[in-house]
Amino acid sequence: MNKIVVRQLINNFNKYKNKEVQISGWIRNNRDQKEFGFIALNDGTHFNTIQIVYEKKKLYNFEEIAKFRAGSAITVNGIVIETPSAKQPFEIKANKLILEGDCPEDYPIQPKRHSREFLREMAHLRSRTNLFTAVFRVRSLVAYAIHKFFEERGFMYVHTPIITANDAEGAGEMFRVTTLDLKNIPITKEGAVDYSQDFFGKSTNLTVSGQLEAESFALAFRNVYTFGPTFRAENSNTARHAAEFWMIEPEMAFADLKDNMMLAEEMMKYIIKYVLENAAEEMEFFNKFVDRELKNRLENIMNSKFAQITYTEAIKLLKESKEPFEYPVEWGNDLQTEHERYLSEKVFKKPVFVIDYPKEIKAFYMRLNEDNKTVAAMDLLVPGVGEIIGGSQREERLNILEKRMEEIGINKKEMSWYLDLRKYGGVKHSGYGLGFERAVMYITGMNNIRDVIPFPRTVHSCEF
Amino acid sequence: MNKIVVRQLINNFNKYKNKEVQISGWIRNNRDQKEFGFIALNDGTHFNTIQIVYEKKKLYNFEEIAKFRAGSAITVNGIVIETPSAKQPFEIKANKLILEGDCPEDYPIQPKRHSREFLREMAHLRSRTNLFTAVFRVRSLVAYAIHKFFEERGFMYVHTPIITANDAEGAGEMFRVTTLDLKNIPITKEGAVDYSQDFFGKSTNLTVSGQLEAESFALAFRNVYTFGPTFRAENSNTARHAAEFWMIEPEMAFADLKDNMMLAEEMMKYIIKYVLENAAEEMEFFNKFVDRELKNRLENIMNSKFAQITYTEAIKLLKESKEPFEYPVEWGNDLQTEHERYLSEKVFKKPVFVIDYPKEIKAFYMRLNEDNKTVAAMDLLVPGVGEIIGGSQREERLNILEKRMEEIGINKKEMSWYLDLRKYGGVKHSGYGLGFERAVMYITGMNNIRDVIPFPRTVHSCEF
């Protein structure tokens, strides 16, 4: 007897045709008639269910089976039968069908439509619905595609630290990590919190980015990437913000902004292609029930050469557009989502890199351009979302970097290791960050970040 | 002109033979003679350096080049020349050689032997040494092998949460995550810390394991795995403990302890094979300079069927051994590293699974055996290390799990979502955890966990 999973059967039905197999899974639906019944069985390995046919004349426990509820776990031994006229090319005729795990009537996931808000409260069970089966399988595939993409190109994977004493990036609010007793905080003579008594002997936080450490590895291994969790303690309760999310940050030595853009474009196309090829059923489902433009939009991305424009040109286009933007368009202001979407959706109708932003609105480590006003930054804007990737060529010139750090008050002593990377064999280098959940949202069409994270963490919410 | 990296050249030298290429990298060594000189160039893409030959009669800046120090970054244009009699089958004859980034004389990474302790202080530069080039490339390969192994078997990758309000596992001390102002902690009327004012509205910590959440996904997708950071705030300053480390936790529905052991054995062999095949130079280096038994030991693992023994049998063998153990051998005590190593090194001379431990020394979620005294736990012990994997079949019987939780005082209400997994279509399921750094140490022969983590976090140490 072949013990198999649904994916094996669907992918290679001919191998099992007219043979007996054993298969286990959960009942999505059970319809019984007088002499026989049908179970739609899902075992989680494939988006689709398979049909189990059970007959009264064959199964001693027919009456019992007919009462198995949705959500129950069963194991079936049966023959794989070709069904040329049916929707699915085969079904399983049960020889034996036993209950593995019962499911009481109060099961929250009934075979009907549930709201996404309701299912968020049921994050431990929602993966059993079609929608979340599809979302989390695509999430897994996107992750694998990313590793595969970089591995094929010889990029080394680096785990940058999660706990950090380094807050130089200043990218938003951070979470404190501590083992101090909050009811008995030690205080120094000067009246400050005495972090010397904390676990690490200093003040520590959760990382907001692995970039600075990734730079250190790029200057040894040339091409590297990180893929790990990052954190923001921002009190913003929006559909696009989570306190805990994953980021991918490639970093390349001997690479300038142009190389950086090429990599980002190649990566986006690779991921989309991989998912379309490896999750056909799931993508069809999203296109039908979540966003009817989804596949068009993704195929458009795969087949277009991304556009490129400077920030200064973008401001000019936005000013000329006469669109009634909510936020003012002025050289020196950051672009808002409405501006970003206008550029990618109305002007270019495809992804567009905006480069060379004013230095004042970008991070200290971005490379100063010759105009002394802009830096070699790049943001990738995509239709439907706006910014999905942010990156830059890094400032490799020690004196210019030091000057910039002084200007904005970054402690050079604490960052001496980062300056060492410029001092000792420093070279031009570039990298970017892709928010993993943003990418998953983009590819699935889901519009709330809480619905693409297994157990989301947002302000006032840390369940399971 | 072909812009290439060292790995391309070494892997496919024939393609570039007698052609001009451009290559960038860092000088490991520079020896000049009167009329010509030799640079050993490494660009991080391959363990090996390649030889650059520069000639006075060809290069206007010969005198300058001769002074380039180790650590400097250069770009070379040159012809790839076959060198049949030399150690490496080719060298590059420079037509042009320019400095990309200077390296001053105080460069800490000189071409000589540095102690590992010294290099730990230089974690931002140590990847430029042979030893750490090798360690971190193998680390990257092990990570990829793990993803590939599970992907090929249809396991879904799940990101379980890093910040958690759940401390039910009780696996050691946890780090608190908070945005409360430590100088002004809010206190409730009852005199407790008022966590309702914290970011998540409750007390939160860094996760020690993603297992419980992975179980929820296994009961929807059948076969899943996690691969993410986990944390222990233990005040133990040993060569084997870090405060932050990565874990792999597969979880399978419809799988018992035997399936679990099969997966663990297959995974270990797969990873080792992948690294031996894809990091031949690095493994040769470790075998020569780190541990002369390394390759033998790993090949022994690949080629042996792992042994299996119950805890009760193990205690009997240890008692009969008459070895002068430091810790007493008594049924009911946990096995210590000395016992574990004795079993795998002296008794079995290969990896051995010890199963069926007393329930008192194992976690609440492990499945109670019929003897009512032991649980379906498994630890994999390997020669040279001791325990490398710990896992179990999980208790799927709701009433028995509830009873066990009551016995040891776990709040059932807080864990109701976990109990739901038994209530609604619960089935037998199993999984294990592999400490990623332990695996990297085992495969590289490195004996300090600080030397296999890019930027290690240990008690009193959180640098970079």
Interface residues (C-beta under 8 A of the other chain):
Chain A: V5 R7 S24 G25 W26 I27 D43 G44 T45 G71 S72 A73 T75 E100 G101 D102 C103 P104 Y107 P108 I109 A123 H124 L125 S127 R128 F132 T133 F136 R137 R139 S140 A143 Y144 H147 E151 G154 M156 Y157 V158 H159 T160 P161 I162 I163 T164 A165 N166 E173 F175 R176 V177 T178 T179 L180 L182 K183 I185 I187 A192 V193 F199 F200 G201 K202 T204 L206 E213 S216 F217 A220 F221 R222 N223 G228 P229 F231 A233 N235 A243 E244 W246 A253 F254 E396 W417 Y418 D420 L421 R422 K423 Y424 G425 G426 V427 K428 I453 P454 F455 R457 V459 H460 S461 C462 E463 F464
Chain B: V5 R7 S24 G25 W26 I27 D43 G44 T45 G71 S72 A73 T75 E100 G101 D102 C103 P104 Y107 P108 I109 A123 H124 L125 S127 R128 F132 T133 F136 R137 R139 S140 A143 Y144 H147 E151 G154 M156 Y157 V158 H159 T160 P161 I162 I163 T164 A165 N166 E173 F175 R176 V177 T178 T179 L180 L182 K183 I185 I187 A192 V193 F199 F200 G201 K202 T204 L206 E213 S216 F217 A220 F221 R222 N223 G228 P229 F231 A233 N235 A243 E244 W246 A253 F254 E396 W417 Y418 D420 L421 R422 K423 Y424 G425 G426 V427 K428 I453 P454 F455 R457 V459 H460 S461 C462 E463 F464
